[in-house]
Amino acid sequence: MIPFDEYLHRMNQNLLTMSRTAHGVIDTSASADKKDSLLIGSGTQTGIIVAENITDALQFVYDNRNICFQDPGELKAFILKIVSIVNDQIVKPDRLIRSGTDSTKYNYVRIADLETVFTDFCRKLYDRLSGIPYDAVETACFCEYVVNGVGHFFSDGCNKSSMVISSFCLIRAGLPLPVYDSREHYYSFFREIPKPDRVHYVDEDSYRKFYTYYKSICISR
């Protein structure tokens, strides 16, 4: 079994590579309503809070790595708990889910379809986690593609939340975390995603490309 400290060390390195908020920068340009959901702005204190929250969130998933979910609803509550830990002191508790107007900058699932897609994502993830054999890398990839790239279900912290949720999938299987090469390379795969709808929110072509990339950064080290 990989010890928690090893997972945390890798997560902290990934955080510095992938997260602007970890460097104390909060970007509110994704939508006009994002700023209203936040409790804090850019600054050194934000970076400190992010580091503490990520440690707590990773500890939570590590401690619950062997949990057996009874149904997709229980898994959904588990995911929301992860996101609430990631966003503690950053996002208003009653504004955790993205709301308001749709982003004119990114091709995220529409607000009107968000709850439907989030619920369906939890159902599909539940099926993957319950599968025998369990493909941990593909499941982790699916989480990052949907939560971060397509759904963007949360007011803030989708990048960080998706990394913790995908980490849960890998830790569950006793696998190491990925080593992200760069934020720019990672997000280049999401720029090609067509506008998702409530049914066809996973584009086969873009997902296949992202999965090839994701496998390459998940090579056991």
Secondary structure, DSSP 4 states (H G I P E B T S, - for coil): ---HHHHHHHHHHHHHHH-SGGGT----TT-TTGGGGBS--SSHHHHHHHHHHHHHHHHHHHHTTT---SSHHHHHHHHHHHHHHHTTTTB-GGG-B--SSPPSSS-PPPHHHHHHHHHHHHHHHHHHHT-SS--HHHHHHHHHIIIIIII--BSS-HHHHHHHHHHHHHHHTTPPPP----HHHHHHTTTTPPPP-SS--S-HHHHHHHHHHHHHH----
